[in-house]
């Protein structure tokens, strides 16, 4: 049975939480078991033939050395694991939120969200206000009945009229398009990401291999080409792109090279729009960083 008011969280998030808690749906990560020295195995693809890079260790005179290498027998792409891992650990530092960046990140996203869904939010607010007015009218009629200020017949008429209007308003509320996420849900996701990306480097360093791979998968939704001293990917998390831009903006302000006026990327801009992939990326980042027991307490 549907209620009269907008739910705190949307149905999609509710069922995802249940799946997560019941272990029916695990965070998506590339197949294959990784040893501790090969957290990127399954995420990297060969820069030459674009097959997945696998990984293995070889025993040297005094130690065991690990490499990422192409799964093809023909391609000779081969990278030392210690170099690849170190490169991406340095990359991670670029996405560590600078002081003040978290508040700015949340402000930009929430401002854009409200702008994108202004019409829907205004319609919901208008209907909620009318529902409150009719509920107040019905409550007032009950008080008058108890004080003998109106008779039973007048109360019955008022009750019928109010209930009819409340039913119409509830139907209108349910008919509004459910295209947007609830703002409280988005704020909650933002708070999780902000809290953890303030010290994401430390979290990654202290994580076990499973958590490291989950963090990597949340940051890079698509495969990565590693070129030896740089990388490229078809798409990176748009949420992290915004963090990178805000960090860059704040660093420029600190150096006196820029003002606080924001003019961010085409992906996320105060004047532009959040793409359809932004919110799934944000949710993916939050899921990768939030313990299941904390989720259970909140929902």
N, C-alpha and C positions, 0 to 999 in steps of 0.2 A: 504493500500500500504506500503510495507516494505521499509525502508530507506537504505542508503548506509553504515551507520556507526552503531556500537554497541549502543543499547539504554542505557540511564542512569540507568534505573531500568528494571527488567525483567517483563514479562506479569503477572506471578503469583502474584508478590507483588503488581502490579498495581491494579489487580482486587480485591485482598484482601483489599487494601486501600478503594476502592470504596464500597465494601460490608460493611466495618467497618463504613464508613461515612454515608451510607444509612441505617445503623442499620439492614441490612439483615443478618449479621453474627456477633454474640456477642461472647466474649471470653468464652471458654468452662469452665464450672464449675459444680460440682455435683449438682443434683437437690435438692430441698428442701429449705425452707426459714429458715434463721438462725437469732437468736437474737444476740445482740452484744456480749454476753458472750460465744457464741458457734461458733466462726469463723471456727473451724475445723470439724464441723458436716458435714458428707458426704465425708470427705477426709480420715478419719480413719477407719480401719477395726479391728475387734476383733482378738486379738492375739491367741485365742483359737479355735474359729470356723470359723474365717475369714469372717464373715458377717459384713456389715457396722455398725459402731457405730452411734447411733442416740444421741440425747441430750435433756435434759429437766431440768426444775428448780423445786425445792421443797421449800416450805415455812418453815423456821425455826421459832424460838421464836422471833427473832428480825430482821431477814433478809431473803432474798431468796438465796438459794444455787443451783448452776448449776452443772450438771454432764454429762459426756459422758458415754453412756452405750450401751451394745449390743442390737441389734434389736430382738434377739432371746429371747423367754420366758424361755429357758432352761439355756443358758449361763449366768453366774453371773458377767461377766466383767463390771467393773464400775470404773470410774476415775473422780476425782474432776476437773471441768473445769478450775479452777484457777491454778491448778498444771500443767495441760496439756498446757494451753496457755502460762504460764510462761516458761515452758521447751522449747517450740518452739521459743519463743521470744529470749531466750538465744542462741538457735541454729542459729538464724538469724545473731547474732553478728559475727559468724564464717565466714560469707560470705560478711561482710562489707570490702570493698577494703581498704587495707593499703596504706599509701603514697607510690607512685611509682608502685603499683600493677596494676593500670589501664593501664599505658603505656606498661608494660610487657605483660599483658593480650592481648592487641591489637596486639603487635608485634608477639607473639606466633601464634595467630590465623591467621593473615594475611600472615605470613611466611609460615605456613602450607597450607593455601589456595592456595597461588601462587605455592607452590611445587606440590600440588595435581593436579593443572590444568595448569602446565607449558606448556605442548604441545599445548593445546587449546589456551592459552593466546599468545604463540609465533606465532601460525598460524594466529590468528586474527590480531596481530600486523604487521605481514608480508603482509597480504592482504591489511590492511589499508594503509600501506606505498606505495604499488603499486597503489592503488586507488588515493592517493594524487599525485603520479607522473604523472598519466595519466590526472588528472584534471588540473595539472600545465601545462602539454604539450598542452592541449586544450586551456587553457587560454592564453598561449604564442602565439599560432597560431592566436587567435583572435586579439591580439595586433599587430602582423605582418600584418594581413589583413588590419587593420585600418591605418597602416603606409605605405600601398602599397608595403610591402616587399615580399608578396606572393599574387598570384591571387586567384579569387574565386574558381577555380577548385582545386588548391592545398589545400585550406582551407577545401573544402568539403570532400576531400579524408582523410585529417588528422582528421576531425571531425568524419567521419564514423568509421575510425579505432579506435579512442579513445573511442567512445561510445560502440563499439563492445567489446573492452577489459574491459571497465567498467561494462558492463552487465555480462560478464563472472565472473569477480571478485566479483560482488554483489551476483551472484548465489552461488559461492564458500563460501562466508561469511554466507549466509543463510543456507547452507548445513552442516555447522559445528555443532557438537552435542551441544545441549543446556542443558548440564548436570550441569553446575556450575552456581552459583549465580554471579551476577555482583559484582566486587570488591568494587565499590562505595556503593552498597547496603549494603554489609557486614560491611564496615567501618562505615556507618551510624548507623546500628544496634548496633555495638560495642560501639560507642560513647554514644548512649542512655543508654545502660546497665551500662557502666562505670560511667556516670554522676550520675545515680540514686543509684548505689550500693556503692558509697562513703559514703552515709548517709542513707542506706536502713533501718536501725533500727528506725531512726526518721520518715522516710516516713511511715513505717508500723504503728508506734505508733499513728501518727496523721491521719491515713486513716480511712474512714468510713468502715462499715462492708463489703460492696460490694467490695471495693478496696482491703481490707485485703484478702478476699477470692480469688480474682484474682491473687494477689501476691503469695499466697499459692499454687494455681493451677499451676502457671508458674514454681515454684520451684520443685514441686513434681508431675510429670506427671502421676504417678501411686499411688495406695492406700498405706497408711502408717500403719504399725503395731506399736501400742504404747504399750510398755511393763511396764509402770509404772515409770521407771527411765532411759529408753533408747527407741530408736525406730529403726525400720528397714523398708526398702522399696525395692520393686523389682528393681526400677530404679529411680535415681534422675537426675535432669537436668545435662547434661555433661558440659554445660557452667559453671555452679556453681561448679562442681567438679574441673574444671581448676582454677577457682578463689581461691578455698580452697587450692589447691596445691601451687599456686603462693604465697598466704599469708603465708603459712607454710614455703616456701623456703625463703621468705624475712625475716621472724622472725628468722630463723636459721642463716642467714647471719648477722643479727643484733647482734646475740649472739656470732658470730665468729665460729659457728659450721659448716659452709658450705661456698662455693664460689658461684659466680654468674652462674656457669655452670649449665644449666638446664637439668634435666633428670626426666621428669614428668611421668604421668601414661600411661598405654597402650592406654587409651582412646584418649588422645591428647598429642603428643610429637613432638618435633622438628624433630625427626628421624622417627616418626610413621605417622599416618594419622588421620584426623578428621573423626569420624564415620558418617554414614548417619543421625544419630539422632542429631548430634551436632548443625547444622545450624537451624533445626526446633526448637530446644530448645532455641537457641539464639534469634530467632524471637519471640518465645512465651514470653521470658523475656522482650523483648523490647516492645511488644504490651501491656503487663501488666503495663508498667510504663510510657507510652507516651500518653499525652492528645490528644484527637481527633483534637482539634483546631491546635495543632502543626503539626500534620500529614497533615492537609489540607494546611497549609502554605508551607510545603516542596514539596508537590506533586501537 
